[in-house]
């Protein structure tokens, strides 16, 4: 669903140590368009540094390739049987104080999906059923470009300028059958609905970073600025035809149209300063952060009037609003080194948030602002036998984004409509973690336990209406307690082979009020990954991974998915040509099976796509070293 989770929580994404300030949809478009060949490594920080200490799930830093001295290039082409193809390339140039890195590419994919749901509606005097069967075809085209320039002014001062552009042109067609059954399982209402969706989205981004270093390598001043734009147009056409119980047409049909235009822009400024104090045993970390997010959403819903065949606007299902969110935070932290590999970090951030909705079509406004202190404490200890221990506490805030706040009605399924909640409040969490691990040459093993107390949380809640339809929107709940445990580690079987395993479990406990009045259910989420690699020789290697996840939400929803990936890579012609073959989900297509329980309904649904894929990738490496010219005296 476009979300990246770390130990079951949403994370902060960095690219080359710079935060990505995008909403969920923009972030998904950007990450899906990034070719894997431009990534050097991915750093996962469950206990991040002070500047990101209050991120609830932690931090993932994507480090891009910088290239070697001279000219270096790489051309990549891939094709997958699932219905995908891609072409990308990158060029790097490094000499003395200057470095240039350019990446560009184009990706194409087309995949089919199918879904069904079975809902039982329970009323005081009767019970009936509502079944849905659907299928879909999705087509995406994603061009992308990224250029990064690094220049070292002198030994103390350096700058980086990065610009990127990614876009998505998508087409989707969906066919759905709606069946209403009485308590004797006899059809009393039947219809088919065809939905066509066309979307175009462009995302240009600009970042400028200035770094100042002194004689002391631990004293660093960094200023990061960013400007991000997004322009999105979506057109949806709905055609619904009604039938008798024997599938003969009734002669009635309905045609609707929804047009959405969204413009977003984000301005961000982050200043971070580290300075050692008191014989370098005390390190000061301070900084400020400013994010200004603006969005203009225009939704127009039209219904086809017959027999004139003219589209008329439906004002109740149309919206025109502007959304603004400003976040200002200041941070102060101190790290005390008792001795080598034994330190304590303590600090706090104070954050001010203001939100404004301006509804043009109703002349109403909705404003909200709040100030939140966010303290944190981390104790780290490492012993000579390579055992390390971390104790941490942090208070975090989770702010609703435009996807949760947007009040526009998603009319793609008229019997199960969705919309956001402009009055949604943020929620806070107190997070306690204990992590212990041991690292040796041949193996590492780590374990963690945690407790999280969440207040005023928000979640997506489905409600059955009296006419048999359901509405799904975001609501603030009273709270939740989370008990979590995880274990992960790796073992080097030989010089050629390695294996890694991780398991995590989070159990959610809701308040007595939510369980008795709202019929919420306590439940657990499970995360697991198993992967391994084998190096046949310097030119041939293989790897395999399998992931199983199970998610729970307040209404007892359990969503499962299982994925598998097997890959082989061969290097040829003095390692200049790289051939890779990936086999994805060879035994089972990915499926999401969901069970939802409300106060007066039960729902089972399943969705799947053709994830089985055999992907062939070819890469050719080009390099040219710069010759050093030595002048003779």
N, C-alpha and C positions, 0 to 999 in steps of 0.2 A: 504493500500500500504506500510505498514511497518513503517510509520511515526507516531510519537506521537506529538500531538499538544496541546498547552495550550493557550486558547483564540485565536485560529487561527494561532499560531506561533510555530515553532519548539523549543523544550526545551532541557536543559541539564539534563542528567540522572545521578543521584548519587545512589550508593548502600552503605549504612552505612556511609554516609558523604564522600565517596570517588568517584571522577568522573570516569565515564565509557568512556574510550577513544577508541571507536570502530566506524567503518563506519556503515551506515544504515542497511546493510544486516547482519553484524555480531551482531549488537544490537538486531535486530529482532529475530535471531536464539537464542540468549541468553535469551531474555525475554520470548519467547514462550516455552522455555524448563524449566523455573523456576516453580516449583510446588507452588501453592498458600499457602500451609501449612507452608512454610518457611518464609512467610512475616508477620511481626508483624503489621506494619502500613505503610502508604504512605503519606509523607509530601509534600504538594504543596505550593511553594513559588513564588507568583507573583511578590513580591519585595524582591529578595534574598539578602543575606549579601554581603559586598564589594568584596569578592573573586570571586563572580559570578554575580556581578552587571551588567556586559555588555552582559549577555545572553539575547537575544531578547525576547524569550517567557517566560523566568523564569526558575525555577529549580524544578524537581521532585526528591525527596529523598526516595528511597525504603529502609525501615528499616527492617532487618531480625530479627527473634526471637533468643534471646540469651540463653533462658532457665533459670530455677531456680536452686538453689543450689542442688547439687547431680546429679544423673543420670536421664535423662528424654529422652523419645523417643516417636516417633509417626510413625505409619505405615498407609499409605493412598492407597486406590485403588478406581478407578472410571471407569465408563463405560457410553457411550453416544450412543443413537440410531442413531446419525448422522453418526457414523462410527469412534468412537474414544475409546481409553482405555488408562489407565495410572496406573503406580505403582510407589510409591515414599515412602521415609522414611527419618527421621532425628533423630539424636542422639546428645544430649548436655550433657556436664559434666562441672560443676562449683564447685570449691573449693578454698577458700582463694584468691590467686592472679592469679589463672589459670582458663581459660575457653576454652572449645573446642566445636565446632559446626560443625557437618557433615550432609550434605544433599546429597541424591542420588535418581535417579529415571529414569524412561523410559516412554516416551509418544508415542502414535500411533494415527494417524488420517487419515481418508480417506473420501474425499468428492467430489461430482460431481458439475459441473457448466455448464452454457450455456450462450451464448452471441449472439448478432446480431448487425449489423451496417447498416445504410442506408445513402449513400453519393451521393450528387448531384454535378456533375462537370459542371461548367459554363464557357464556352469558348466564344470568340467573335462572332462566327458564329453558334454555336451549343451548345446543352446541352445533357449530358448523365448521366447514373446512375451506381453506383457500390454497390452491396449488399453482405454482409457477414453473414453467419449463422454458428455458431460453438458450440461445446460441449467439455467438458474436464473431466478428472478424475485425482485427485491429491492424492498422498499417501506420508505421512511423518512419519519417525521414528526418535525420538529425545532422545538419552541417555544424562544424565547430572550428574555432580558431583561437589560438592563445600565443601571445608573445611576451617574453620576459627579458628585461635588460637589467643587468647588474653592473654598477660602476663604482670602483673604489677611488674616492677623491684623494685620499691619503691613508696612512695607516690607522687613523682614528675615525674617519668619516666615510660612509658608503651610502649609496642610494639604490633602490630597486623600483622599477616601474613595470607593472604588469597590466596588460589589457587582454580581454577575452571576449569572445562572441560565440554563443551557441543558440540554436533555433530548433524548433520542432514543428513539423507539419504532419498532422495526424488525421486519419480518417477511420471511422468506426461505424459498422453496421450491426444492428442488434435486432433479433426477432424473439418475441416473447409471447407465450400463450398463458392466459389467465383463466383459471377454472374455479368457480364457486360451487361447493357441494353442501347439501343439507346434512342433517344428522344421520340420514340413511345412505350417505355417500352418493346421492343422486345429483346430477348437474342441474343447476337452476340459472346459471349465468355463465356465458362463455364468450371470449374475445381474443383476438390476436393483435399485437401492437408491434409495429416496425419503427425502429428509431435509427436515423442517420445522423452522425455527428462529424463535423469538420472543424479542426482546430489549427490555428497558426500562432506560434509564439516565438518572440525574439528576445534575447537577453544579452545586451552589451554591458560589460563591467570594466571598471578602471580602478587600479590600486597604486598608491605611491607610498614607499616605506623609506624612512631615514634612520640610520643607525649611527650612534656615536659611542666609541669605545675609548677608554683612557689607558694609562699605563698599567692599571690593575685590570686584568681580564674579567674580573667579576663585576666591575662597574660599567654598566651599559644603559644608555638611553635609547629608546626606540619609539618612533612615532609612525603610526600606521593610519593611512587615510584610504577611504574607498567610496566609490560612486557606482551604484548598480541600477540598471533600468530593466523594465519588462513591459512588453506590450503583447496582449493576448486577445485573440478574437475567436469566439466559438459560435457555431451555428448548429442548432439541433432541429430536426424535422421529425414530427411524430404522426404516424398514421395508424388509427385503430379501427378495426372492423369487428362487428358483433355478429354472433351466430346463435342459432337455436341449439338445444341440447343434443340434437342429432347432427350437428356441424353444418346445417343448411344456413345460408346467410339470412339475416333478418332484414337486410336492406339499409340498416343504420351504420354510419361510420362517423369518424371524427378526425380532423386534421388540425394539428397545432404546430407552432414554431416558437423557439426560444433563441434569441440573439443576445450574446454577452460580449461586452467589450470592457477589458480591464487594463488599466495603466498603473504600474507600480514604480516607485523609485525609492532607493535607500541611500542615505548619506551616513557614513560612520567615521569616527575619529577615535583612535585608541593611543594613549601615551603610557609607556611603562618604563620605570626607572629602578635599577638595582644598584645598591651601593654597600660595600663592606664597611663595618664599623668595629671598633673595639678590638684591635689586633686581629681583624679579619675573622673573629669567631662569631660575630653578629652581622647578619646580612639584612639590610633594609630593602623592602620591596614596596613601591607605591605606584599609583597610576590613576588615570581617569579614563572614562569611556563614554562616548556619546553616539547614539543611534537615532536617526530620524527616518521613520518609515511613512510613506504616503501612498494612498491607493484611491483610484476613482473607478467605481464599478457601475456599469450601466447594463441592466437586464431588461429586455423587452420581450414580452410574451404575447403572441398573436394567435387567434383562432380563426379558422376559415369559415366564413359565413356562406351558407348555401341558400338559394341557388345562385346568388350573385357571384360566387367564387372570389370574394374579396376578403383579405385578411384584416381583422379588426383587433385592435390592441386590448388586452385584458389588464386593466390597471391594478387589480388585486394581486396578480402574479408578476407584476413588473416592479422594478426598483431602480433608483438612481441615488447613489450615496457616495460620499467621500469619507475616507477613513485615515486618521492620522495617529501615529503612536511615537512618542518621544521617550527615550530611556537615557538617563544620566546617572552614572555611578562613579564613586570614588573609593579607593582601596588603600589600606595601609596594613602591612604585615612585617613581622620580624622573624628571622630564622636564626636560632642559636645552635651552634655546633659545640656540644659538650666535649667531644673528641672526634677523631676520624670515624665516620660511618655511624655516628650517633647524634641526631639533631632533633630539634623541636621547632615547628613553625606555628605561629599564632597570629591571627589577624582578623580583619572584618572589612566588608564592603558595605556601603550604604547606597541604596538605589532608589531613584525617583522615577516613576512611570506616569505618564499622562496619556489618556486615550480619548479620542473625539470621533463621534459619528455625526455626520450631517446628511440627513435624508432630504433630498431635493423634492421628491414627489409628495411628501407629506409635511414639509416645513417644520420638521422636528429635529432636535439634536439630543445626543446622548453623550455625556462626558463622565470620565472617571479618572481619578489620580490617587496615587498612594506612594508612601515612602516605606522602604523595607530595609532593616538592618540584616546583614548576612554574615554572621561570624563563622570562623572555621579554625580548627586546631588539628595538627598532624604530628605524630611522633614516629620517627623512623629509627630503627636499630638494626645493625648488621654485625654478625660475629665472624670470627676467623674461620669457623667451619662452614662458611657460606650460608648460614641460616639468617634470614632477614624477617623483620617483623614491622608491621605498620598498624598504628591505631589512629583513627581519624574521626572527627565530628565536623559536620558542616550543615548550615541551614541554607536551603535552596528555594528558589522561586520558579514556578512554571507559569508563564504567561500564555493566555490563549492567543492564537494567531488569527489571521484573517479567515482561514478555513473554518475555525470554530465560531467566529463572531459573525460571519456573513449571514444576514437574515434572508437572503434571496432563496426562494424555494426551488429545489431540484425536482423538476416535474417529469424526469425521465421514466419514473414508475409511478403512475397516478394512484396506485393502491398502497404504496409505501413511500411517501414523500419525505424529503430530507431538507433541513435548513439549519442555519446557525443561530446563535443567541447573542445579540448585541449587548446584553446585560451581564454576560458571563464574567465572573471574577477570577483572578489568578488564585493558585493554591500554593501553600508553603509546605516544606517538609524538613524535618530534623532527621539527619542521616548519620547513623553510627556504624562504623566498619572496623573489623579486626581481620587482618590479612597476615598470613605466615607462609614462608616459602623456603625451600632449600635448593640451591643451584650447584651442580657439579659438572664436570666435563661430559659425563655420559648421560646424565638425567637431570631433570628439575621437576619438583612437585610443589604445588601451591594450593592453599585452601583459604577460604574466607567465610565469615559469617557476618550478618548485618541485620540491623533493625531500623526501620524507617517509620516515623509517625507523620502522616500527611493530614493537613487540615484544609477543609473547604475544597476538596478536590472537585474536578469536573470530569464528566464522562459522557459518552454518547448513549442516550437512553431511548428505547423504542416503546411507544405507547399505543395500545389498541383503542380506536375510537368506536363510538356507538354504531356507525354505519359500516363497520367491518374493515375500514382502512386503518393503516398504522402511520404514525408520524415519528420521525427520528430526529432528535435535536440534542444539543449539548446542555447539560444541567450541572449546577454545583450541588455536591453532596455533602453530608456532614463530615466525613473523614474516612480514613482507612489506615490500618496498621499493616506493615509488610515485614515478614520474617524471611530472610534469604540465606542461602548457603550455596557455595560453589567450590569446585575443585578442578584444577587444570594442571597439566604437566606434559613433559615430553621425555622420550628415551631414545638414545642413539644406539641402535642395534649393532651397527658396524660403521666403518668409515663410509659405507655406501648407502646406508639406509637409516631413516629416522621415522618416528611416529609420535603423534600428539593427540591428546584426548582432553576434552573439557566437558563438564557437567555443571548445570546451575538450576536452582529451584527457588521460586519466590511464592510464598503463600500469603494471600490477601485476606484480611479480616475486617469486615465492615461493622458499623455500630449496630446496636440492638434496634434502634429506630429504623435504620435502613433495611434491616433484615425482616422486621415484623410488619412495617407499613409499606415499604416499597418492594418487598419480596426479593431483596438482593441476596446473593449467595456467596459465601466464602469460597475461594478457589485458588488453585495453584497454577503457575506457569513454569514450563520446563524448557531448558535450552541445552542442546548437546551438539558436539562436533567431534568427529574422528577423522584425522588425516595422516597421511604418510607419504614418504618420498623414497625413491631409489635411484642412485647414481650408477648407471652401468659403466660408464667411462666418462672422460672429459667432454665427450661430444653427445652423449645420449643419456637422458634422464626421464623419469616418470614420476607421477604423483597421483594420489586419489584422495577424495574427501567426501564425507557424508554428513549432513546436518539434519537434525530433527528438532522442531520447535512446537510448543503447545502453549497457547495464550488463553488467559481467562479475563473476563470483565465482570462488572457488577451484576449483570443479568444472567450469570451462569453460562456465558458464551465460552465455548472451548473451540479454538481454531487451531487445526493441526496442519503442518506441512513438512514434507520430507524431500530432500534434494540430494543429488549425487553428482560428482564430477570426476572423471578419470582423464588424465592427460599424459601425452608422450611428446617429448621434444628432441629433435635431432638437429645438430649443427653440421653444416657442410661447407666445402670450399674455404678452408682456413677460417671457419667460424663466421663467414660473411653472410651465408644463407642459413636461415633458421626456419625449420618446418615443424609445426605443432599440430597435433590432432587432439581434440577434446571430445569426449563422449559424455553427454549430459543426460541424466535421468534415463539410463538405458532400460531399467526394469519397470519403472512406474512413473507416470506423469504426475506432476505436482498437483495436489488438491487441497482446497481449504474447506473443511467440514465444520459447520457451526451449529451449536445448540443454544437457543435463547429461551429463557423462561420469564414471562411477565406475570403480573397479578392475575390476568384473565386470558392468557394465551401461551401456547408453546410453539416453538418454531425450530425446524431443522432445515438447513440449507447446505448446498455443496456447490462449489465452483471449481473449474479446472481449465487449464490451457495446455496446448501441445508443447510442453517444455522439453520433450525428448528431442535431442539435437546432436548431430555429428558435425563438428565444426573443424574446418581445415584453415590454418593460418600460415602465411608465408611472409617472412621479413628478410630484407636485404640491407646490410650494414655498409655504409660508406664512410671512410675516414681518411683524413689527410693531415699529417703532422706539419707544424710550422718549423721550418729549419732556422736554427739560431746562427746568425752571422757574427763571426768573431773577427774583429779588425786587428790586423798585425800592427805593431808599433813601427 
